[in-house]
Each structure stands twice: as structure tokens, then as C-alpha cells.
């Protein structure tokens, strides 16, 4: 009897834990969705050579990443 009660209690706790969901809205985001990508804040994860606020630097970084994934591009 105690074992059945424990199992049912554990199942109930698991079901209740699955119902909880954190807020995933962008209300607390640092960058708004309508802000251009090159106007991002500086980040420790930014690629070397990228300066926030420079559109040309962002386009260069994106082009280099795309070429690094191209199997037919000549390697340096």
C-alpha cells in the first residue's frame, strides 16, 4: 500500500513538473526585433574582427562563415 502511494505521488509530481513552463517572450530581450543586426552590443562571443555598429564588418564576417562551410571553396 505504501509503495503504491509513493509511486502515485511520484507520478503526480512528475506530471505537475511537466506543466510548468518558463516565459519565452521577447519582452525582456536586450535587442529589439526591428533593430538591424549590425547594431548589436559588444559581446565576449563576437567573432574576432567584428566591431558592433559596423555593417560592413558584419557582412564580411557572414561571408567568411559561409565560405568556410562551402565544400568547393579553395582552402587557405
N, CA, C and O atoms as CSV, one atom per row, in Angstrom:
chain,resi,resn,atom,element,x,y,z
A,1,UNK,N,N,0.809,-1.187,0.000
A,1,UNK,CA,C,0.000,0.000,0.000
A,1,UNK,C,C,0.864,1.267,0.000
A,1,UNK,O,O,0.590,2.214,-0.738
A,2,UNK,N,N,1.899,1.274,0.829
A,2,UNK,CA,C,2.777,2.446,0.887
A,2,UNK,C,C,3.530,2.616,-0.429
A,2,UNK,O,O,3.774,3.733,-0.886
A,3,UNK,N,N,3.884,1.505,-1.011
A,3,UNK,CA,C,4.641,1.564,-2.269
A,3,UNK,C,C,3.771,2.145,-3.389
A,3,UNK,O,O,4.238,2.961,-4.185
A,4,UNK,N,N,2.523,1.727,-3.444
A,4,UNK,CA,C,1.599,2.238,-4.454
A,4,UNK,C,C,1.360,3.732,-4.257
A,4,UNK,O,O,1.305,4.494,-5.222
A,5,UNK,N,N,1.220,4.137,-3.015
A,5,UNK,CA,C,1.025,5.561,-2.726
A,5,UNK,C,C,2.258,6.362,-3.129
A,5,UNK,O,O,2.128,7.462,-3.666
A,6,UNK,N,N,3.432,5.838,-2.883
A,6,UNK,CA,C,4.668,6.524,-3.240
A,6,UNK,C,C,4.805,6.648,-4.759
A,6,UNK,O,O,5.212,7.692,-5.268
A,7,UNK,N,N,4.468,5.592,-5.466
A,7,UNK,CA,C,4.552,5.608,-6.929
A,7,UNK,C,C,3.547,6.599,-7.500
A,7,UNK,O,O,3.879,7.364,-8.406
A,8,UNK,N,N,2.322,6.593,-6.980
A,8,UNK,CA,C,1.311,7.538,-7.455
A,8,UNK,C,C,1.716,8.981,-7.130
A,8,UNK,O,O,1.499,9.879,-7.943
A,9,UNK,N,N,2.292,9.203,-5.971
A,9,UNK,CA,C,2.755,10.538,-5.606
A,9,UNK,C,C,3.882,11.007,-6.518
A,9,UNK,O,O,3.915,12.171,-6.919
A,10,UNK,N,N,4.787,10.124,-6.841
A,10,UNK,CA,C,5.882,10.448,-7.752
A,10,UNK,C,C,5.368,10.751,-9.155
A,10,UNK,O,O,5.863,11.661,-9.821
A,11,UNK,N,N,4.378,9.991,-9.598
A,11,UNK,CA,C,3.791,10.251,-10.912
A,11,UNK,C,C,3.076,11.600,-10.920
A,11,UNK,O,O,3.142,12.325,-11.912
A,12,UNK,N,N,2.397,11.943,-9.835
A,12,UNK,CA,C,1.705,13.212,-9.743
A,12,UNK,C,C,2.703,14.374,-9.754
A,12,UNK,O,O,2.477,15.374,-10.436
A,13,UNK,N,N,3.782,14.253,-9.019
A,13,UNK,CA,C,4.809,15.295,-9.017
A,13,UNK,C,C,5.444,15.462,-10.397
A,13,UNK,O,O,5.703,16.586,-10.828
A,14,UNK,N,N,5.690,14.377,-11.073
A,14,UNK,CA,C,6.263,14.434,-12.417
A,14,UNK,C,C,5.311,15.115,-13.386
A,14,UNK,O,O,5.736,15.920,-14.215
A,15,UNK,N,N,4.030,14.799,-13.286
A,15,UNK,CA,C,3.033,15.416,-14.165
A,15,UNK,C,C,2.923,16.915,-13.893
A,15,UNK,O,O,2.806,17.705,-14.830
A,16,UNK,N,N,2.958,17.310,-12.636
A,16,UNK,CA,C,2.875,18.726,-12.301
A,16,UNK,C,C,4.132,19.479,-12.737
A,16,UNK,O,O,4.042,20.632,-13.158
A,17,UNK,N,N,5.288,18.851,-12.644
A,17,UNK,CA,C,6.531,19.497,-13.069
A,17,UNK,C,C,6.535,19.712,-14.578
A,17,UNK,O,O,7.105,20.691,-15.061
A,18,UNK,N,N,5.913,18.821,-15.317
A,18,UNK,CA,C,5.860,18.959,-16.772
A,18,UNK,C,C,4.946,20.096,-17.195
A,18,UNK,O,O,5.078,20.607,-18.307
A,19,UNK,N,N,4.030,20.499,-16.340
A,19,UNK,CA,C,3.102,21.578,-16.680
A,19,UNK,C,C,3.742,22.957,-16.550
A,19,UNK,O,O,3.262,23.917,-17.152
A,20,UNK,N,N,4.797,23.066,-15.788
A,20,UNK,CA,C,5.441,24.363,-15.591
A,20,UNK,C,C,6.267,24.745,-16.806
A,20,UNK,O,O,7.055,23.943,-17.307
A,21,UNK,N,N,6.089,25.961,-17.273
A,21,UNK,CA,C,6.848,26.429,-18.435
A,21,UNK,C,C,7.306,27.854,-18.176
A,21,UNK,O,O,6.525,28.691,-17.724
A,22,UNK,N,N,8.562,28.127,-18.460
A,22,UNK,CA,C,9.091,29.466,-18.273
A,22,UNK,C,C,8.632,30.374,-19.399
A,22,UNK,O,O,8.326,29.914,-20.499
A,23,UNK,N,N,8.589,31.655,-19.116
A,23,UNK,CA,C,8.188,32.643,-20.105
A,23,UNK,C,C,9.251,32.732,-21.203
A,23,UNK,O,O,10.428,32.937,-20.906
A,24,UNK,N,N,8.856,32.584,-22.436
A,24,UNK,CA,C,9.783,32.618,-23.558
A,24,UNK,C,C,9.557,33.836,-24.440
A,24,UNK,O,O,10.022,33.877,-25.579
A,25,UNK,N,N,8.847,34.823,-23.919
A,25,UNK,CA,C,8.569,36.012,-24.711
A,25,UNK,C,C,9.828,36.849,-24.860
A,25,UNK,O,O,10.790,36.689,-24.110
A,26,UNK,N,N,9.808,37.726,-25.819
A,26,UNK,CA,C,10.961,38.585,-26.069
A,26,UNK,C,C,10.818,39.923,-25.375
A,26,UNK,O,O,11.503,40.882,-25.730
A,27,UNK,N,N,9.928,40.001,-24.381
A,27,UNK,CA,C,9.701,41.262,-23.679
A,27,UNK,C,C,10.948,41.717,-22.931
A,27,UNK,O,O,11.178,42.917,-22.783
A,28,UNK,N,N,11.746,40.781,-22.464
A,28,UNK,CA,C,12.937,41.136,-21.696
A,28,UNK,C,C,14.214,41.062,-22.528
A,28,UNK,O,O,15.313,41.083,-21.974
A,29,UNK,N,N,14.086,40.976,-23.822
A,29,UNK,CA,C,15.258,40.868,-24.688
A,29,UNK,C,C,16.016,42.194,-24.713
A,29,UNK,O,O,15.416,43.263,-24.598
A,30,UNK,N,N,17.332,42.118,-24.863
A,30,UNK,CA,C,18.156,43.322,-24.898
A,30,UNK,C,C,18.066,44.020,-26.243
A,30,UNK,O,O,18.148,45.247,-26.306
A,31,UNK,N,N,17.901,43.267,-27.315
A,31,UNK,CA,C,17.833,43.844,-28.655
A,31,UNK,C,C,16.438,43.631,-29.204
A,31,UNK,O,O,15.914,42.518,-29.178
A,32,UNK,N,N,15.848,44.682,-29.691
A,32,UNK,CA,C,14.509,44.565,-30.258
A,32,UNK,C,C,14.584,43.878,-31.614
A,32,UNK,O,O,15.629,43.873,-32.264
A,33,UNK,N,N,13.475,43.304,-32.029
A,33,UNK,CA,C,13.436,42.559,-33.282
A,33,UNK,C,C,13.581,43.463,-34.501
A,33,UNK,O,O,14.015,43.004,-35.557
A,34,UNK,N,N,13.225,44.742,-34.373
A,34,UNK,CA,C,13.322,45.634,-35.527
A,34,UNK,C,C,14.649,46.395,-35.576
A,34,UNK,O,O,14.811,47.287,-36.408
A,35,UNK,N,N,15.592,46.062,-34.707
A,35,UNK,CA,C,16.915,46.678,-34.715
A,35,UNK,C,C,17.793,45.933,-35.711
A,35,UNK,O,O,17.811,44.702,-35.693
A,36,UNK,N,N,18.517,46.625,-36.571
A,36,UNK,CA,C,19.404,45.932,-37.511
A,36,UNK,C,C,20.459,45.093,-36.777
A,36,UNK,O,O,20.909,45.466,-35.694
A,37,UNK,N,N,20.843,43.983,-37.360
A,37,UNK,CA,C,21.755,43.037,-36.712
A,37,UNK,C,C,23.117,43.650,-36.413
A,37,UNK,O,O,23.749,43.272,-35.426
A,38,UNK,N,N,23.584,44.575,-37.225
A,38,UNK,CA,C,24.921,45.138,-37.016
A,38,UNK,C,C,24.943,46.147,-35.868
A,38,UNK,O,O,26.020,46.598,-35.477
A,39,UNK,N,N,23.803,46.507,-35.329
A,39,UNK,CA,C,23.761,47.433,-34.205
A,39,UNK,C,C,23.654,46.689,-32.876
A,39,UNK,O,O,22.979,47.153,-31.957
A,40,UNK,N,N,24.304,45.561,-32.774
A,40,UNK,CA,C,24.271,44.782,-31.547
A,40,UNK,C,C,25.266,45.350,-30.543
A,40,UNK,O,O,26.167,46.108,-30.901
A,41,UNK,N,N,25.088,44.976,-29.294
A,41,UNK,CA,C,26.014,45.403,-28.251
A,41,UNK,C,C,27.271,44.533,-28.323
A,41,UNK,O,O,27.239,43.433,-28.876
A,42,UNK,N,N,28.351,45.018,-27.775
A,42,UNK,CA,C,29.575,44.216,-27.777
A,42,UNK,C,C,29.363,42.995,-26.887
A,42,UNK,O,O,28.674,43.065,-25.869
A,43,UNK,N,N,29.954,41.895,-27.279
A,43,UNK,CA,C,29.772,40.631,-26.585
A,43,UNK,C,C,31.097,39.888,-26.550
A,43,UNK,O,O,31.885,39.988,-27.490
A,44,UNK,N,N,31.355,39.142,-25.474
A,44,UNK,CA,C,32.590,38.350,-25.453
A,44,UNK,C,C,32.565,37.207,-26.478
A,44,UNK,O,O,33.593,36.579,-26.733
A,45,UNK,N,N,31.401,36.943,-27.060
A,45,UNK,CA,C,31.265,35.863,-28.027
A,45,UNK,C,C,31.343,36.352,-29.472
A,45,UNK,O,O,31.194,35.558,-30.401
A,46,UNK,N,N,31.571,37.631,-29.667
A,46,UNK,CA,C,31.662,38.171,-31.020
A,46,UNK,C,C,32.920,37.641,-31.704
A,46,UNK,O,O,33.938,37.408,-31.053
A,47,UNK,N,N,32.842,37.456,-32.996
A,47,UNK,CA,C,33.979,36.948,-33.766
A,47,UNK,C,C,35.090,37.994,-33.800
A,47,UNK,O,O,34.834,39.196,-33.737
A,48,UNK,N,N,36.308,37.517,-33.899
A,48,UNK,CA,C,37.457,38.417,-33.975
A,48,UNK,C,C,37.344,39.260,-35.244
A,48,UNK,O,O,37.048,38.733,-36.316
A,49,UNK,N,N,37.575,40.538,-35.126
A,49,UNK,CA,C,37.492,41.425,-36.270
A,49,UNK,C,C,36.152,42.088,-36.443
A,49,UNK,O,O,36.005,42.971,-37.288
A,50,UNK,N,N,35.169,41.684,-35.663
A,50,UNK,CA,C,33.837,42.296,-35.758
A,50,UNK,C,C,33.722,43.414,-34.732
A,50,UNK,O,O,34.000,43.213,-33.549
A,51,UNK,N,N,33.316,44.577,-35.182
A,51,UNK,CA,C,33.072,45.693,-34.273
A,51,UNK,C,C,31.590,46.019,-34.312
A,51,UNK,O,O,31.045,46.256,-35.391
A,52,UNK,N,N,30.922,46.038,-33.164
A,52,UNK,CA,C,29.490,46.336,-33.136
A,52,UNK,C,C,29.193,47.706,-33.734
A,52,UNK,O,O,29.895,48.678,-33.455
A,53,UNK,N,N,28.164,47.778,-34.549
A,53,UNK,CA,C,27.773,49.024,-35.183
A,53,UNK,C,C,28.326,49.195,-36.581
A,53,UNK,O,O,27.986,50.166,-37.256
A,54,UNK,N,N,29.175,48.274,-37.040
A,54,UNK,CA,C,29.792,48.383,-38.370
A,54,UNK,C,C,29.133,47.375,-39.306
A,54,UNK,O,O,29.366,46.172,-39.186
A,55,UNK,N,N,28.317,47.856,-40.233
A,55,UNK,CA,C,27.572,46.992,-41.149
A,55,UNK,C,C,28.515,46.223,-42.069
A,55,UNK,O,O,28.295,45.039,-42.326
A,56,UNK,N,N,29.556,46.875,-42.566
A,56,UNK,CA,C,30.496,46.207,-43.476
A,56,UNK,C,C,31.223,45.065,-42.765
A,56,UNK,O,O,31.451,44.013,-43.362
A,57,UNK,N,N,31.588,45.263,-41.493
A,57,UNK,CA,C,32.273,44.206,-40.741
A,57,UNK,C,C,31.353,43.003,-40.545
A,57,UNK,O,O,31.802,41.860,-40.633
A,58,UNK,N,N,30.076,43.251,-40.282
A,58,UNK,CA,C,29.131,42.151,-40.124
A,58,UNK,C,C,28.983,41.375,-41.432
A,58,UNK,O,O,28.995,40.145,-41.431
A,59,UNK,N,N,28.843,42.090,-42.541
A,59,UNK,CA,C,28.701,41.416,-43.834
A,59,UNK,C,C,29.951,40.610,-44.176
A,59,UNK,O,O,29.844,39.527,-44.751
A,60,UNK,N,N,31.119,41.114,-43.837
A,60,UNK,CA,C,32.362,40.384,-44.076
A,60,UNK,C,C,32.402,39.107,-43.243
A,60,UNK,O,O,32.764,38.046,-43.750
A,61,UNK,N,N,32.029,39.207,-41.962
A,61,UNK,CA,C,32.018,38.032,-41.095
A,61,UNK,C,C,31.039,36.973,-41.604
A,61,UNK,O,O,31.354,35.783,-41.595
A,62,UNK,N,N,29.861,37.395,-42.045
A,62,UNK,CA,C,28.880,36.442,-42.563
A,62,UNK,C,C,29.372,35.776,-43.846
A,62,UNK,O,O,29.169,34.577,-44.039
A,63,UNK,N,N,30.015,36.541,-44.720
A,63,UNK,CA,C,30.552,35.993,-45.965
A,63,UNK,C,C,31.657,34.967,-45.672
A,63,UNK,O,O,31.709,33.910,-46.301
A,64,UNK,N,N,32.542,35.287,-44.711
A,64,UNK,CA,C,33.624,34.362,-44.362
A,64,UNK,C,C,33.082,33.076,-43.755
A,64,UNK,O,O,33.590,31.993,-44.044
A,65,UNK,N,N,32.054,33.184,-42.916
A,65,UNK,CA,C,31.445,31.972,-42.344
A,65,UNK,C,C,30.826,31.102,-43.426
A,65,UNK,O,O,30.958,29.879,-43.395
A,66,UNK,N,N,30.158,31.724,-44.371
A,66,UNK,CA,C,29.528,30.966,-45.450
A,66,UNK,C,C,30.580,30.264,-46.305
A,66,UNK,O,O,30.383,29.116,-46.705
A,67,UNK,N,N,31.682,30.930,-46.585
A,67,UNK,CA,C,32.740,30.319,-47.385
A,67,UNK,C,C,33.422,29.185,-46.629
A,67,UNK,O,O,33.883,28.226,-47.247
A,68,UNK,N,N,33.494,29.276,-45.316
A,68,UNK,CA,C,34.099,28.205,-44.515
A,68,UNK,C,C,33.258,26.933,-44.569
A,68,UNK,O,O,33.777,25.840,-44.343
A,69,UNK,N,N,31.970,27.064,-44.865
A,69,UNK,CA,C,31.096,25.901,-44.953
A,69,UNK,C,C,30.942,25.390,-46.381
A,69,UNK,O,O,30.271,24.383,-46.609
A,70,UNK,N,N,31.547,26.066,-47.332
A,70,UNK,CA,C,31.447,25.676,-48.734
A,70,UNK,C,C,32.493,24.601,-49.036
A,70,UNK,O,O,33.691,24.854,-48.913
A,71,UNK,N,N,32.057,23.425,-49.423
A,71,UNK,CA,C,32.978,22.317,-49.708
A,71,UNK,C,C,33.786,22.554,-50.969
A,71,UNK,O,O,34.849,21.955,-51.134
A,72,UNK,N,N,33.321,23.398,-51.851
A,72,UNK,CA,C,34.014,23.600,-53.129
A,72,UNK,C,C,34.884,24.847,-53.151
A,72,UNK,O,O,35.526,25.136,-54.161
A,73,UNK,N,N,34.914,25.585,-52.053
A,73,UNK,CA,C,35.749,26.785,-51.995
A,73,UNK,C,C,37.208,26.380,-51.792
A,73,UNK,O,O,37.483,25.409,-51.088
A,74,UNK,N,N,38.127,27.095,-52.385
A,74,UNK,CA,C,39.543,26.787,-52.171
A,74,UNK,C,C,39.928,27.062,-50.723
A,74,UNK,O,O,39.489,28.052,-50.138
A,75,UNK,N,N,40.739,26.194,-50.152
A,75,UNK,CA,C,41.170,26.342,-48.763
A,75,UNK,C,C,42.383,27.254,-48.697
A,75,UNK,O,O,43.209,27.293,-49.609
A,76,UNK,N,N,42.468,27.980,-47.600
A,76,UNK,CA,C,43.620,28.880,-47.400
A,76,UNK,C,C,44.778,28.132,-46.820
A,76,UNK,O,O,45.834,28.717,-46.581
